[in-house]
Amino acid sequence: MPKMKTKSGAKKRFRVRPGGTVKRGQAFKRHILTKKTTKNKRHLRGAISVHETNMVSMAAMLPGRGI
C-alpha cells in the first residue's frame, strides 16, 4: 500500500514538538497593522500550540509525525 502524503501547506506552517504538541504561528499580524494597538501586536508575537480539539485534523494532515 502506498505511503500517505503530508499536506504540503501544513508541512510549511506547523512543527511537531517532541511532546506531541504542534507549534503554529499567530494569525492577524501580517497587514493592516495601523489600526491595531501596540499591546495587541505585542501579544501576537511568538508561536503557540494548536488546540487539542484540532489535533485530529492535524494528525490527518501530518501523518507519520507521531501525533
C-alpha positions as CSV (number, residue, x, y, z in Angstrom):
1,M,0.0,0.0,0.0
2,P,1.4,3.5,-0.8
3,K,2.5,5.8,1.9
4,M,0.3,8.7,3.0
5,K,1.5,12.1,1.8
6,T,1.9,15.0,4.1
7,K,-0.2,18.1,3.1
8,S,2.5,20.5,1.8
9,G,0.7,23.6,3.2
10,A,0.7,22.0,6.7
11,K,4.3,21.0,6.4
12,K,5.3,24.6,5.9
13,R,3.1,26.0,8.7
14,F,3.4,23.5,11.6
15,R,6.1,21.8,13.6
16,V,5.6,18.8,15.9
17,R,7.2,19.3,19.2
18,P,8.9,16.3,21.0
19,G,6.0,16.0,23.4
20,G,3.5,15.5,20.6
21,T,2.0,19.0,20.6
22,V,2.0,21.0,17.4
23,K,3.5,24.5,17.2
24,R,1.9,27.2,15.0
25,G,2.4,30.8,14.2
26,Q,0.0,33.5,15.3
27,A,-2.6,34.9,12.9
28,F,-3.6,38.6,12.3
29,K,-0.1,40.1,12.3
30,R,0.6,40.4,8.5
31,H,-1.1,43.6,7.3
32,I,-3.5,46.3,8.4
33,L,-1.3,46.9,11.5
34,T,-2.0,50.6,11.8
35,K,-5.4,50.1,13.4
36,K,-4.2,47.5,15.9
37,T,-2.9,48.7,19.2
38,T,0.7,48.1,20.3
39,K,-0.5,45.8,23.1
40,N,-2.4,43.7,20.6
41,K,0.5,43.4,18.3
42,R,2.8,42.5,21.2
43,H,0.6,39.7,22.3
44,L,0.5,38.3,18.7
45,R,4.3,37.7,18.8
46,G,5.8,34.2,19.1
47,A,4.4,30.8,18.5
48,I,1.6,28.9,20.3
49,S,0.3,25.4,20.4
50,V,-2.5,24.0,18.3
51,H,-5.6,23.5,20.4
52,E,-6.4,19.9,21.4
53,T,-9.8,20.0,19.6
54,N,-7.9,20.4,16.3
55,M,-5.4,17.6,16.9
56,V,-7.4,15.0,14.9
57,S,-7.2,17.1,11.8
58,M,-3.6,17.8,12.4
59,A,-2.8,14.1,12.6
60,A,-4.6,13.7,9.3
61,M,-2.6,16.4,7.6
62,L,0.8,15.3,9.1
63,P,0.8,11.5,9.0
64,G,3.8,9.7,10.5
65,R,4.9,12.6,12.7
66,G,4.0,11.0,16.0
67,I,0.8,12.9,16.7
